[in-house]
Amino acid sequence: MGGDRGVGRTGSARSGEILAAALDLFTRLGYEATTMADIGTAVGVRGPSLYRHVASKQDILAQIMTRTMEELLAAHRSALAGLAGTAQDDPVERLRRATEAHVRYHARHRREAFVGNREIRSLVAPGRARVLALRADYERCFRDLIDTGIQAGRFDVTSAQLASYAILDLGMGVAVWFREETSPDEDAVVWQYGQFALRLVGAH
C-alpha cells in the first residue's frame, strides 16, 4: 500500500505540482525567462529528475494551455446541460448561461487566461495546432448559439462571428482586472456580463 502511494505522489500528483509551479512562473516571469531549473527549484526537484515527470518546458506550456481550453469547453457543456426540452431551452437563456460560465471561469482562472493569451506566441507544433483547434471549437460554440438565436428571430446582430469574438473578449477582460477582495463580487460580475452579452446580440 505504501508503494502505491509513492507512485501516486511521483506520478500525477507531482506532475500537477510542476504544472502549477510553471503556471505561476510563466505568469510572473514569462515563458522565455523561465528555465526548467526555476521550475524544478519551485517544486524541490533537481535537474534530470524533473524530466521523469515532464518532457520539456514546451510540453509544460502545451499542457497548461490545452487543459485551460478543455476546461472551458467542459464548463460550456455543463452550463447548457439539462436545458433541452425544458421551458428554458431558449437561445437567450442558452447564451446567457454560456456567457456566465465563460466569465466565471476567467474570474477564477486569471493566470491561465493571462498565460494563454500572452504565450500562444511561444507555443510550437504540435501543441500549438492542438490549442488553436480547441480555441476554434470554443468560439464555434458561441457562434452557433448566436446563429441559432438569429434564425429564431431572438437576436438582432449582423455578424454572429464578430458577436462571438466580442463575448469571448468579455471574459478575457475580466481576467485582467477582477480581484476577489474588491467589489463587485464574482456573482455580480457574472450576472452583469451575461446581460452585456444579451445586449450585444440585440436579444429580445
C-alpha positions in Angstrom: 0.0 0.0 0.0 2.9 2.4 0.8 4.3 1.7 -2.7 1.1 2.6 -4.3 1.0 5.9 -2.5 4.5 6.6 -3.7 3.6 6.0 -7.3 0.7 8.5 -7.0 3.0 11.1 -5.4 5.7 10.8 -8.1 3.2 10.4 -10.9 0.1 12.6 -11.5 0.4 14.5 -8.2 3.9 15.5 -8.8 3.1 16.4 -12.4 0.3 18.6 -11.1 2.7 20.4 -8.8 5.1 21.0 -11.6 2.3 22.4 -13.9 1.1 24.7 -11.0 4.6 26.0 -10.3 5.2 26.6 -14.0 2.0 28.5 -14.4 3.0 30.8 -11.6 6.5 31.3 -13.1 5.1 31.9 -16.6 2.7 34.5 -15.2 5.4 36.3 -13.2 8.5 36.0 -15.4 7.2 35.0 -18.8 7.8 31.7 -20.6 11.1 32.7 -22.2 12.6 33.9 -19.0 11.6 30.8 -17.0 14.0 27.9 -17.0 13.5 24.3 -16.2 15.8 24.8 -13.3 13.4 27.5 -12.0 10.5 25.1 -12.2 12.5 22.3 -10.5 13.5 24.6 -7.7 9.9 25.7 -7.2 8.8 22.1 -6.6 12.0 20.8 -4.9 13.1 18.6 -7.8 16.6 18.8 -9.1 17.8 18.8 -12.7 17.3 15.5 -14.5 14.8 14.2 -12.0 12.3 16.8 -13.4 12.3 15.0 -16.8 10.8 11.9 -15.1 7.6 13.9 -14.9 7.6 16.2 -17.9 9.2 16.0 -21.3 10.2 19.7 -21.7 9.3 23.3 -20.9 7.4 23.4 -24.2 5.4 20.4 -23.1 4.5 22.0 -19.9 3.2 25.1 -21.7 1.2 23.0 -24.1 -0.3 21.0 -21.2 -1.3 24.2 -19.4 -2.9 25.8 -22.4 -4.6 22.6 -23.6 -6.1 22.0 -20.1 -7.4 25.5 -20.0 -9.3 25.1 -23.2 -10.6 21.7 -22.3 -11.9 23.1 -19.0 -13.6 26.0 -20.8 -15.3 23.6 -23.2 -16.4 21.4 -20.3 -17.8 24.4 -18.4 -19.7 25.4 -21.6 -21.3 22.0 -21.9 -22.1 21.9 -18.2 -23.8 25.3 -18.4 -26.1 24.1 -21.1 -26.8 20.6 -19.8 -30.4 19.9 -18.9 -31.9 22.7 -21.0 -33.0 20.6 -23.9 -36.7 20.0 -23.9 -37.4 22.4 -21.0 -39.2 25.7 -20.9 -35.8 27.4 -20.6 -34.5 25.8 -23.8 -34.3 29.2 -25.5 -31.5 31.0 -27.4 -31.5 33.8 -24.9 -31.2 31.6 -21.9 -28.5 29.4 -23.6 -26.3 32.4 -24.5 -26.8 33.9 -21.0 -25.7 30.7 -19.3 -22.8 30.1 -21.7 -21.5 33.7 -21.2 -21.8 33.4 -17.4 -19.8 30.2 -17.4 -17.2 31.8 -19.6 -16.9 34.9 -17.4 -16.9 32.9 -14.1 -14.1 30.7 -15.4 -12.0 33.7 -16.3 -12.6 35.3 -12.9 -11.4 32.2 -11.2 -8.5 31.3 -13.5 -6.8 34.6 -14.2 -3.3 33.2 -14.5 -4.4 30.6 -17.0 -6.1 33.3 -19.1 -3.1 35.5 -18.9 -0.6 32.8 -19.9 -2.9 31.5 -22.6 -3.2 34.9 -24.3 0.4 36.1 -23.9 2.3 32.8 -24.6 0.4 31.5 -27.6 3.3 33.1 -29.5 5.7 30.8 -27.6 3.8 27.6 -28.4 5.1 25.4 -31.3 3.9 22.4 -33.1 2.2 20.1 -32.3 1.0 21.7 -29.2 0.2 25.0 -31.0 -2.1 23.3 -33.5 -4.0 21.4 -30.7 -4.6 24.6 -28.7 -5.7 26.6 -31.8 -8.1 23.8 -32.8 -9.6 23.9 -29.3 -9.9 27.7 -29.4 -11.7 27.4 -32.7 -14.1 24.8 -31.3 -14.8 27.1 -28.3 -15.5 30.1 -30.5 -17.7 28.0 -32.7 -19.8 27.0 -29.6 -20.7 30.7 -29.1 -21.2 31.4 -32.8 -23.6 28.5 -33.2 -25.6 29.8 -30.2 -25.8 33.2 -31.8 -26.7 31.8 -35.2 -29.5 29.8 -33.7 -30.8 33.0 -32.0 -30.7 35.0 -35.2 -32.5 32.3 -37.1 -35.2 32.1 -34.4 -35.7 35.8 -34.5 -34.5 36.3 -30.9 -31.2 38.1 -31.7 -30.7 41.2 -33.9 -27.0 41.3 -34.8 -25.3 41.4 -38.2 -22.3 39.1 -37.7 -22.5 36.0 -35.4 -18.8 35.6 -35.7 -17.9 39.2 -34.6 -20.5 38.9 -31.8 -18.9 35.7 -30.6 -15.5 37.3 -30.6 -16.8 40.2 -28.6 -18.4 38.0 -26.0 -15.2 36.0 -25.6 -13.4 39.2 -25.0 -15.7 40.0 -22.2 -14.4 37.0 -20.2 -10.8 37.7 -21.1 -11.1 41.3 -19.9 -12.4 40.1 -16.5 -9.3 38.0 -16.1 -7.3 41.2 -16.3 -9.0 43.3 -13.7 -11.0 41.1 -11.4 -9.9 40.6 -7.8 -11.8 38.6 -5.2 -11.1 41.1 -2.4 -12.7 44.0 -4.3 -16.2 44.8 -5.3 -18.3 43.9 -7.3 -18.2 40.3 -6.3 -17.9 37.4 -8.6 -21.7 36.6 -8.8 -22.5 40.3 -9.6 -19.9 40.4 -12.3 -21.0 37.1 -13.9 -24.7 38.3 -13.9 -23.9 41.7 -15.3 -21.7 40.4 -18.1 -24.4 37.9 -19.0 -26.7 40.9 -19.5 -24.0 42.7 -21.5 -23.8 39.7 -23.9 -27.5 39.7 -24.5 -27.5 43.4 -25.3 -24.6 42.9 -27.6 -26.6 40.5 -29.8 -29.8 42.6 -29.5 -31.7 39.8 -27.6 -35.4 40.3 -27.4 
